């Protein structure tokens, strides 16, 4: 007796999803993040430009050259800090775009797969609107233990980092601080105690190139690990949100037929 397929990850689709993600990351590095590779040189150039622009105001009878060089150094430090802040914001933007691309592709795939055996606007709407945790609940109920996979903690932490980047303080920040404090930078831990994170707020959110790469690898690993087929016989339980949406669609279909 054949087993009914609920979800299927077709090989070419899997390959396309992975390739589109890798393309996004590669191009983001090449076209955006690479612009910050020579910040030291640019900061030195900013100091030289400050001296050049200020030369007309220098009077050797009244000014100490050391003061001008010190001011040029201050301008260099300020320029470097502003550029560093811009680099960090760009990195966060890249990660946010990467994560949202993955999440939209995931929900779109689920909608297309469920439409093979179910028609209805309610289920489609729910797949697009429920939070990501409920999508993971669906996978768990369908027999794929997604939360036990090696990529899960990175994807979960990426979700929280993106939420904190977008919204600042809130539940995501509290959760991030509790579960993944490595994404919060403490500039002076020696004065406060390494384990003391209570004073940190959303402005301490930090992300390195290595952490960005780890997020990227976790998304690739996710697409690789999605089962080729999830069968009806594998279902352990169906989340309430999913079951209710299916039933409402069926009820709407019945009512429509009655009225025709």
KETILO-358541 format. One record per atom (N, C-alpha, C, O): x, y negated, z. Coordinates in steps of 0.001 Angstrom, whole numbers, padded with zeros to 6 digits, always signed. Each point is the difference from the previous one (the first is absolute). Layout:
<robas>
XYZ
...
</robas>
This chain:
<robas>
+000853+001205+000000
-000853-001205+000000
+000885-001252+000000
+000913-000100+000820
-001163-000849-001718
+000829-001196-000105
-000265-000952+001153
-001109-000077+000529
+002162-000648-000153
-000087-000972+001077
-000137-001390-000607
+000661-000323-000987
-001521-000493+001581
-000296-001325-000563
+001121-000981+000329
+000444-000069+001146
+000019-000693-002148
+001056-000991+000189
-000603-001344+000387
-000803-000572-000737
+001202+000081+001897
-000472-001303+000466
+000890-001130-000508
-000496-001023-000474
+001799+001209+000574
+000962-001011-000441
+001115+000694-000764
+000448+001083+000376
-000011-001715-001440
+001090+000572-000781
+000995-001095-000380
-000383-001064-000486
+001655+001345+000714
+001062-000907-000416
+000654+000586-001241
+000863+000873+000086
-001287-001364-001229
+000500+000479-001275
+001450-000435-000170
+000344-001139+000317
+000503+002023-000809
+001434-000257-000109
+000360-001326-000655
+000776-000763+000575
-001315+000456-001765
+000321-001285-000644
-000434-001219+000815
+000659-001039-000031
-001763+001172+000755
-000443-001102+000866
+001001-000209+001126
+000383-001133+000292
+000038+002215+000335
+000989-000095+001083
+001276-000679-000513
+000545-000893+000649
-000087+001326-001807
+001217-000554-000590
-000170-001488-000286
+000909-000789+000259
-002056+000403-000786
-000261-001403-000312
-000024-000862+001257
+000532-001110+000001
-001143+001609+001062
-000080-000753+001255
+001388-000226+000595
+000305-001091+000482
+000520+002110-000518
+001361-000124+000530
+000822-000960-000850
+000730-000838+000529
-000851+000962-001833
+000780-000857-000890
-000409-001463+000113
+000854-000885-000047
-002142+000621+000194
-000451-001387+000127
+000503-000617+001299
+000339-001183+000045
-000293+001992+001011
+000529-000492+001276
+001492-000305-000116
+000451-001068+000415
+000307+001992-000970
+001443-000199-000138
+000316-001196-000889
+000958-000730+000252
-001765+000531-001293
+000186-001154-000872
-000211-001293+000782
+000783-000942-000125
-001839+000902+000927
-000290-001192+000805
+001174-000336+000915
+000439-001149+000051
+000065+002137+000663
+001093-000231+000947
+001270-000421-000727
+000681-000935+000421
-000365+001626-001512
+001216-000328-000758
-000047-001426-000533
+000975-000744+000112
-002105+000367-000688
-000117-001340-000567
-000050-001076+001080
+000499-001107-000202
-001097+001425+001343
-000032-000955+001112
+001416-000265+000505
+000352-001138+000310
+000445+002180-000231
+001394-000182+000416
+000765-000822-001033
+000748-000912+000354
-000939+001238-001631
+000765-000627-001069
-000412-001449-000224
+000855-000864-000194
-002156+000592+000218
-000489-001319-000377
-000230-000946+001178
-000016-001218-000175
-000163+001777+001374
-000309-000840+001154
+001099+000050+001063
+000614-001023+000304
-000369+002181+000250
+000913+000101+001134
+001454-000253-000384
+000786-000467+000825
-000425+000770-002061
+001390-000192-000426
+000398-001477-000006
+001188-000322+000014
-002172-000572-000034
+000299-001434-000003
+000665-000454+001299
+000556-001096+000069
-000618+001945+000960
+000558-000373+001300
+001322+000716+000290
+000461+000021+001141
+000139+000559-002167
+001226+000778+000210
+001214-000858+000313
+000966+000486+000589
-001001-001761-000976
+001177-000860+000176
-000322-001201+000875
+000327-001136-000340
-000961+001395+001451
-000423-001091+000868
+001181-000734+000620
-000054-001216+000184
+001125+001946+000141
+001186-000644+000582
+000597-001014-000973
+000332-001123+000379
-000203+001538-001638
+000555-000897-001010
-000894-001215-000209
+000487-001121-000150
-001796+001348+000140
-000928-001101-000216
+000008-000969+001176
-000168-001206-000181
+000364+001735+001385
+000070-000873+001177
+001262-000854-000047
-000037-001178+000357
+001144+001756-000790
+001238-000768-000150
-000161-001087-001055
+000489-001117+000162
-001175+001457-001235
-000252-000977-001062
-000864-001138+000524
+000193-001155-000380
-001150+001476+001255
-000856-001032+000586
+000828-000979+000829
-000277-001200+000009
+001302+001715+000692
+000881-000870+000784
+000800-000914-000918
+000152-001191+000271
+000356+001760-001362
+000770-000807-000956
-000875-001092-000615
+000441-001138-000165
-001669+001487-000167
-000909-000981-000592
-000329-001106+000999
-000139-001165-000373
+000015+001546+001662
-000280-001021+001014
+001158-000979+000088
-000209-001210+000083
+001431+001731-000102
+001173-000871+000060
+000078-000911-001224
+000334-001181+000105
-000648+001754-001266
+000049-000780-001226
-001017-001133+000021
+000289-001125-000409
-001496+001449+000900
-001056-001015+000047
+000272-001062+001070
-000435-001145-000122
+001160+001544+001169
+000247-000910+001125
+001293-000782-000158
+000293-000895+000792
+000478+001233-001814
+001308-000639-000179
-000119-001517-000142
+000874-000739+000455
-001949+000280-001083
-000174-001434-000226
-000205-000781+001302
+000190-001215+000059
-000588+001962+000990
-000241-000675+001283
+001216+000061+000926
-000015-000578+001087
+001062+001278-001516
+001161+000171+000878
+000897-001242-000057
+000420-000442-001069
-000148-000096+002243
+000903-001151+000137
+001147+000431+000901
-000204+000190+001199
+001403-000033-001745
+001132+000491+000805
+000344-000896+001181
+000618+000451+000964
-001024-001743-001036
+000281-000907+001121
-000965+000205+001161
+000303-000353+001140
-001468+000927-001437
-001013+000145+001048
-000373+001447+000323
-000511+000280+001084
+000762+000632-002011
-000472+001383+000173
+001147+000968+000222
+001102-000162-000524
-001406+001171+001320
+000941+001099+000210
-000348+001102-001008
-001136+000474-000004
+002075-000055-000847
-000300+001057-000983
-000543+001272+000639
-000809+000707-000602
+001255-000418+001823
-000450+001216+000681
-001504-000024+000229
-000656+001040-000042
+000114-002226+000283
-001448-000106+000208
-000758+000356-001274
-001048+000643+000051
+001581-001062-001188
-000655+000309-001264
+000073+001489-000305
-000968+000587-000485
+002111+000023+000766
+000130+001427-000245
-000903+000816+000942
-000541+001042-000370
+000405-001549+001580
-000894+000677+000951
-001449-000100-000470
-000757+000966+000093
+000380-002128-000593
-001363-000174-000513
-000230+000878-001234
-001085+000552-000185
+002120-000431-000659
-000116+000868-001174
-000168+001458+000425
-000759+000755-000608
+001476-000377+001655
-000142+001367+000521
-001403+000226+000552
-000577+001071-000191
+000024-002074+000873
-001374+000108+000504
-000986+000161-001161
-000950+000778+000087
+001183-001514-001166
-000870+000107-001175
+000096+001388-000608
-000994+000552-000473
+002208+000013+000489
+000199+001352-000526
-000752+001027+000833
-000643+000902-000538
+000731-001048+001864
-000682+000937+000907
-001514-000094-000171
-000693+001016-000035
+000185-002251-000070
-001443-000193-000181
-000462+000602-001324
-001046+000646-000063
+001828-000858-000992
-000346+000545-001311
-000034+001518+000047
-000911+000628-000539
+001919-000040+001191
+000068+001468+000105
-001202+000544+000765
-000571+001021-000383
+000181-001704+001469
-001127+000463+000804
-001302-000074-000778
-000819+000918+000056
+000630-002013-000782
-001220-000149-000809
-000042+001060-001102
-001056+000560-000294
+002202-000295-000306
+000067+001013-001052
-000225+001390+000583
-000636+000851-000622
+001165-000634+001817
-000201+001284+000677
-001472+000221+000322
-000516+001108-000150
-000157-002168+000592
-001438+000107+000282
-000775+000313-001284
-000934+000802+000011
+001326-001437-001104
-000665+000258-001278
+000236+001438-000454
-000911+000646-000518
+002130-000145+000709
+000291+001394-000345
-000869+000950+000810
-000544+000962-000541
+000411-001230+001836
-000811+000860+000853
-001462-000012-000429
-000648+001045-000040
+000128-002235-000282
-001383-000098-000458
-000199+000724-001323
-001034+000629-000227
+002032-000722-000642
-000079+000709-001282
-000007+001500+000219
-000751+000723-000655
+001581-000252+001572
+000039+001437+000298
-001343+000480+000550
-000490+001061-000387
-000097-001838+001282
-001321+000362+000530
-001045+000021-001124
-000856+000884-000041
+000932-001853-000859
-000954-000045-001107
+000138+001220-000899
-000998+000550-000467
+002229-000131+000228
+000240+001192-000816
-000603+001227+000664
-000650+000814-000657
+000867-000683+001957
-000546+001150+000730
-001522-000040+000003
-000647+001031-000180
+000070-002215+000384
-001461-000107-000002
-000563+000400-001360
-000985+000734-000071
+001601-001210-001006
-000463+000369-001328
+000139+001489-000255
-000885+000622-000588
+001989-000057+001029
+000252+001428-000154
-001054+000825+000735
-000529+000971-000541
+000230-001364+001774
-000961+000739+000809
-001409-000115-000575
-000720+000994-000092
+000329-002206-000292
-001350-000182-000532
-000177+000715-001335
-001080+000514-000294
+002128-000482-000506
-000060+000755-001252
-000250+001482+000292
-000850+000630-000629
+001595-000085+001583
-000167+001414+000364
-001408+000256+000528
-000643+000973-000394
+000158-001847+001293
-001307+000229+000611
-001121-000078-001038
-000931+000805+000035
+001011-001755-000947
-001025-000112-001040
+000021+001210-000932
-001048+000506-000400
+002249-000053+000060
+000100+001177-000863
-000550+001238+000701
-000630+000846-000635
+000862-000739+001923
-000512+001131+000777
-001528-000003+000006
-000622+001031-000258
+000018-002175+000549
-001458-000077+000059
-000613+000211-001387
-001040+000644-000135
+001689-001187-000884
-000493+000184-001356
+000028+001478-000396
-000939+000497-000623
+002010+000195+000983
+000091+001436-000287
-001106+000773+000716
-000616+000888-000589
+000362-001217+001845
-001057+000675+000757
-001369-000225-000636
-000802+000928-000105
+000539-002159-000317
-001291-000290-000639
-000156+000820-001265
-001045+000610-000229
+002085-000597-000595
-000088+000745-001259
-000168+001502+000231
-000725+000667-000738
+001386-000146+001749
-000100+001436+000276
-001368+000380+000558
-000559+001027-000386
+000018-001831+001280
-001309+000324+000576
-001114-000148-001031
-001043+000642+000121
+001255-001479-001130
-001022-000169-001032
-000140+001228-000904
-000963+000112-000758
+001922+000800+000844
-000136+001242-000766
-001150+000858+000537
-000581+000800-000734
+000257-000975+002025
-001035+000839+000586
-001055-000784+000792
-000932+000585+000552
+001089-001916-000501
-000997-000797+000725
-000151-001345-000680
+000984-000641-000369
-002248+000217+000205
-000284-001318-000562
-000727-000842+001033
-000945+000458+000644
+001399-001694-000496
-000690-000881+000933
+000861-001184+000392
+001208+000131+000197
-001840-001283-000088
+000727-001218+000323
+000446-000065+001448
+001012-000625+000318
-001781+001284+000575
+000319-000094+001418
+001353+000628+000314
+000806-000594+000716
-000552+001779-001241
+001277+000662+000274
+001152-000801-000598
+001036-000176+000641
-001215-000307-001862
+001045-000820-000618
+000302-001227+000838
+001162-000338+000224
-002216-000331+000241
+000171-001191+000826
+000736+000317+001294
+000863-000761+000436
-001210+001887+000171
+000641+000382+001256
+001475+000337-000181
+000834-000371+000825
-000521+001067-001895
+001407+000337-000256
+000832-001267-000132
+001151-000045+000436
-001737-000984-001038
+000732-001259-000180
+000028-000869+001257
+000869-000862+000136
-001808+001081+000779
-000124-000937+001130
+000486+000532+001345
+000394-000788+000859
-000413+002113-000655
+000420+000506+001314
+001494-000236+000197
+000751-000103-000970
-000325+000016+002223
+001424-000215+000244
+000807+001254-000352
-000548+001092-000142
+001834-001276+000008
+000867+001070-000475
-000025+001209+000924
+000130+001137-000455
-000294-001379+001741
-000071+001116+000940
-001140+000954-000329
+000137+001212+000165
-001254-001749-000628
-001145+000851-000356
+000277+000794-001281
-000512+001106-000175
+001324-001677-000715
+000415+000757-001186
+000868+001179+000427
-000139+001105-000525
+001028-001346+001471
+000826+001091+000512
-000855+001044+000726
+000280+001196-000072
-001327-001656+000773
-000934+000942+000640
-000627+000919-001041
-000192+001191+000245
-000126-001759-001415
-000581+000801-001068
+000965+001097-000452
-000388+001156-000164
+001644-001535-000033
+000991+001004-000394
+000145+001082+001061
+000078+001186-000317
-000042-001602+001567
+000117+000968+001092
-001192+000949-000007
+000166+001212+000140
-001366-001762-000302
-001203+000826-000022
-000055+000924-001196
-000590+001079+000062
+001215-001510-001165
+000041+000818-001206
+001151+001015+000015
+000242+000694-000988
+000457-000620+002116
+001006+001045+000153
+001436-000396-000267
+000903+000829+000118
-000670-002109-000485
+001382-000459-000185
+000421-000796+001230
-000506-001098+000235
+001426+001647+000548
+000450-000664+001227
+000946-001142-000296
+001197+000099+000270
-001718-001182-000821
+000822-001104-000468
+000776-000657+001132
+001117-000475-000207
-001699+000445+001402
+000679-000667+001114
+001190+000806+000525
+000812-000516+000769
-000713+001757-001177
+001148+000811+000398
+001125-000018-001011
+001046+000609+000226
-001244-001302-001345
+001026-000066-001034
+001116-000967+000417
-000217-000927+000780
+001403+001168-001316
+001174-000789+000391
-000121-001471-000390
+000606-000856+000644
-001375+000550-001683
-000127-001381-000467
-000978-000819+000828
-000027-001225-000114
-000776+001882+000946
-001144-000683+000596
+000393-001202+000869
-000604-001066-000120
+001596+001223+000983
+000334-001102+000913
+000493-001225-000754
-000253-001128+000421
+000955+001338-001533
+000472-001148-000784
-001163-000716-000679
-000042-001230-000032
-000889+001990-000502
-001168-000631-000627
-000845-000711+001050
-000515-001091-000245
+000375+001702+001401
-000766-000619+001081
+000666-001288+000464
-000677-001008+000202
+001988+001029-000032
+000710-001205+000429
-000028-001067-001092
-000080-001191+000301
+000145+001609-001568
-000098-000959-001107
-001353-000700+000027
-000080-001211-000204
-000976+001967+000454
-001344-000580+000111
-000037-001088+001061
-000558-001073-000230
+001139+001336+001373
-000020-000955+001103
+000873-001211-000300
-000388-001130+000300
+001545+001347-000879
+000891-001107-000358
-000706-000943-000973
+000067-001219+000158
-000736+001773-001154
-000709-000821-000979
-001138-000770+000664
-000207-001174-000304
-000522+001811+001195
-001102-000679+000692
+000509-001145+000870
-000596-001076+000027
+001696+001309+000681
+000559-001051+000857
+000538-001141-000858
-000160-001170+000349
+000792+001505-001459
+000505-001027-000926
-001148-000874-000505
+000151-001215-000123
-001299+001832-000171
-001137-000737-000545
-000764-000781+001066
-000405-001139-000234
+000206+001753+001412
-000943-000553+000970
+000640-000504+001291
-000665-000683+000780
+001933+000998-000532
+000632-000437+001233
-000459+000821+001195
-000018+001230-000050
-000354-001923+001128
-000439+000687+001221
-001299+000765-000250
-000794-000364-000868
+000595+001423+001640
-001214+000788-000142
+000255+001442+000380
+001054+000337+000538
-002029+000511-000823
+000111+001407+000378
+001174+000697-000680
+000654+000852+000602
-000392-001209-001834
+001111+000631-000713
+001333-000348+000645
+000899+000837+000075
-000774-002085+000394
+001240-000384+000668
+000185+000779+001295
+001096+000477+000294
-002168-000349+000478
+000075+000759+001261
+000398+001445-000283
+000834+000571+000703
-001434+000013-001732
+000302+001389-000354
+001433+000139-000495
+000690+000960+000341
-000245-001917-001144
+001378+000044-000511
+001006-000092+001136
+000993+000727+000019
-001250-001612+000920
+000917-000188+001118
+000079+001250+000864
+001057+000323+000542
-002177+000376-000417
-000028+001214+000820
+000632+001204-000710
+000739+000775+000608
-001044-000632-001910
+000401+001208-000725
+001318-000144-000767
+000784+000946-000077
-000544-002127-000485
+001164-000179-000860
+000708-001326+000305
+000042-000884-000856
+000513+000736+002062
+000643-001273+000370
+001259-000304-000804
+000528-001109+000081
-000037+002078-000860
+001203-000247-000792
-000231-001042-001097
+000954-000469-000620
-002214+000108+000381
-000296-001023-001008
-000174-001381+000620
-000441-000938-000664
+000788+000823+001925
-000021-001289+000685
+001426-000329+000422
+000637+000775+000714
-000145-001908-001150
+001390-000381+000253
+000096-000842+001263
-000666-001028+000126
+001494+001470+000801
+000254-000734+001233
+001344-000707-000145
+001037+000664+000014
-001023-001990-000152
+001259-000713-000239
+000934-000044+001197
+001212-000138-000164
-001764+000253+001371
+000851-000069+001196
-000370+001108+000987
-000417-000306+001116
+000555+001574-001485
-000416+001091+000887
+000831+000088+001265
-000474+000499+001022
+001727-000985-001079
+000866+000124+001173
-000492-000843+001168
+000350+000258+001151
-001170-001274-001453
-000498-000850+001073
-001344+000453+000539
-000427-000452+001063
-000241+001334-001780
-001350+000371+000387
-000131+001483+000320
-000989+000421+000601
+001958+000354-000990
-000115+001442+000164
-000443+000632-001299
-000987-000430-000596
+001712+001456+000145
-000263+000584-001312
-001408+000566-000098
-000601-000048-001074
+000058+000582+002159
-001314+000638-000054
-001149-000973+000242
-001167+000386-000072
+001492-001649+000361
-001038-000973+000302
-000481-000659-001295
+000669-000880-000541
-001830+001311+000052
-000547-000542-001243
-001235-000858+000241
-000630-000459-000953
+000278+000239+002209
-001255-000684+000298
-000038-001426-000544
-001064-000479-000393
+002186-000194+000364
+000007-001405-000409
+000001-000164-001517
-000219-001107-000493
+000459+002173-000253
+000063-000103-001454
-001382-000255-000595
-001001+000521+000491
+000955-001328-001555
-001260-000240-000695
+000192+000260-001493
+001041+000509-000417
-002052-000861-000390
+000046+000340-001418
+001140-000693-000743
+000406+000451-001071
+000108-001539+001631
+001102-000697-000669
+001295+000794+000058
+000955-000327-000705
-000908+001364+001534
+001193+000849+000098
-000042+001188-000957
+000892+000847+000022
-001918-000782-000858
-000073+001068-000991
+001211-000081-000920
+000338-001073-000498
+000310+002205+000276
+001211+000021-000819
+000042+001276-000824
-000522+001040+000401
+001156-001145-001560
+000068+001141-000907
+001314-000053-000765
+000364-001037-000553
+000345+002160+000525
+001263+000073-000720
-000204+000651-001364
-001047+000586-000275
+002061-000698-000569
-000055+000671-001303
-000081+001512+000182
-000661+000691-000776
+001332-000184+001799
-000035+001438+000264
-001399+000461+000406
-000438+001082-000391
-000255-001897+001170
-001361+000353+000399
-000961-000090-001182
-000919+000810-000120
+001132-001796-000752
-000802-000081-001217
+000183+001270-000828
-000972+000564-000503
+002214-000119+000364
+000277+001213-000762
-000668+001211+000630
-000513+000867-000707
+000517-000804+002037
-000648+001117+000702
-001508+000005-000257
-000598+001061-000175
-000013-002245+000154
-001427-000090-000335
-000249+000516-001417
-000938+000759-000245
+001784-001179-000664
-000152+000426-001395
+000108+001519-000114
-000803+000634-000685
+001779-000064+001343
+000198+001448-000063
-001178+000747+000607
-000351+001084-000465
-000263-001653+001497
-001147+000661+000630
-001194+000035-000954
-000754+000972-000009
+000579-002019-000789
-001100-000020-000970
+000245+001021-001103
-000922+000708-000406
+002149-000627-000078
+000333+001019-000996
-000265+001392+000568
-000569+000861-000671
+000990-000658+001914
-000197+001300+000637
-001482+000314+000164
-000412+001149-000160
-000389-002158+000477
-001444+000198+000104
-000556+000565-001300
-000686+001022+000002
+000987-001696-001119
-000538+000466-001275
+000504+001394-000356
-000712+000782-000629
+001923-000479+001027
+000529+001340-000270
-000724+001066+000818
-000186+001126-000461
-000224-001489+001687
-000578+000970+000914
-001518+000157-000136
-000565+000956+000532
-000102-001873-001232
-001446+000176-000194
-000230+001372-000637
+000571+000289-001051
-001394+000558+001668
-000216+001346-000551
-000497-000051-001441
-000760-000891-000380
+001197+001851-000403
-000448+000061-001386
-001511+000171-000073
-000666-000585-000855
+000140+001395+001765
-001451+000170+000090
-000409+000106+001462
+000675+000640+000806
-001782-001274-000481
-000643+000178+001299
-001343+000651-000276
-000852-000566-000684
+000675+001764+001225
-001164+000815-000316
-001055-000072+001096
+000295-000329+001149
-001518+000641-001525
-001113-000025+000955
+000246+000959+001154
-000397-000276+001132
+001046+001397-001408
+000256+000993+001049
+001003-000491+001036
+000097+000580+001081
+000652-001637-001389
+000998-000540+000925
-000598-000985+000999
+000650-000361+000982
-001876-000072-001224
-000603-001039+000830
-000190+000484+001434
-000594+001049+000250
+001111-001839+000675
-000140+000288+001431
-001190-000766+000560
-000812+000545+000748
+000723-001797-001116
-001104-000854+000429
-000096-001167-000966
+000943-000293-000735
-002097-000371+000742
-000204-001162-000866
-000233-001215+000895
-000905+000020+000834
+001700-001076-000990
-000192-001202+000832
-001414-000548-000125
-000625+000093-001057
+000132-000662+002144
-001367-000524+000015
-000236-001020-001100
-001043+000027-000653
+002001-000933+000438
-000198-001061-000994
-000184+000581-001396
-000787-000511-000797
+001522+001588+000510
-000070+000632-001305
-001325+000742-000163
-000668-000132-001025
+000292+000910+002037
-001235+000777-000053
-001224-000907-000117
-000904+000270-000791
+000876-001346+001581
-001143-000915-000035
-000127-000676-001359
-001108-000193-000501
+002240-000166-000093
-000035-000642-001315
-000530+000950-001060
-000789-000399-000858
+001215+001644+000911
-000482+000999-000956
-001505+000207+000155
-000730+000055-000990
+000276+000059+002230
-001431+000217+000242
-000836-001194-000458
-001084+000181-000554
+001576-001391+000780
-000732-001194-000437
-000086-000059-001519
-001024-000401-000552
+002093+000800-000120
-000030+000029-001466
-001008+001025-000503
-000726-000243-000964
+000693+001393+001634
-000950+001040-000411
-001432-000454+000235
-000885+000261-000815
+000664-000935+001924
-001335-000503+000306
-000415-001063-001026
-001145-000029-000450
+002090-000836+000091
-000301-001028-000989
-000321+000621-001351
-000863-000492-000727
+001556+001567+000394
-000248+000700-001265
-001392+000630-000012
-000710-000059-001004
+000331+000664+002134
-001335+000602+000099
-001091-001054-000138
-000975+000199-000724
+001141-001307+001412
-000999-001072-000051
-000111-000585-001400
-001091-000351-000449
+002213+000250-000229
-000020-000526-001362
-000792+000922-000929
-000781-000457-000835
+001000+001772+000999
-000732+000976-000836
-001491-000005+000296
-000814+000195-000902
+000448-000419+002173
-001412-000035+000362
-000707-001186-000640
-001166+000077-000387
+001904-001173+000288
-000614-001227-000503
-000030-000097-001522
-000624-000897-000567
+001304+001827-000076
+000050-000038-001475
-001178+000764-000607
-000123+000075-001223
</robas>
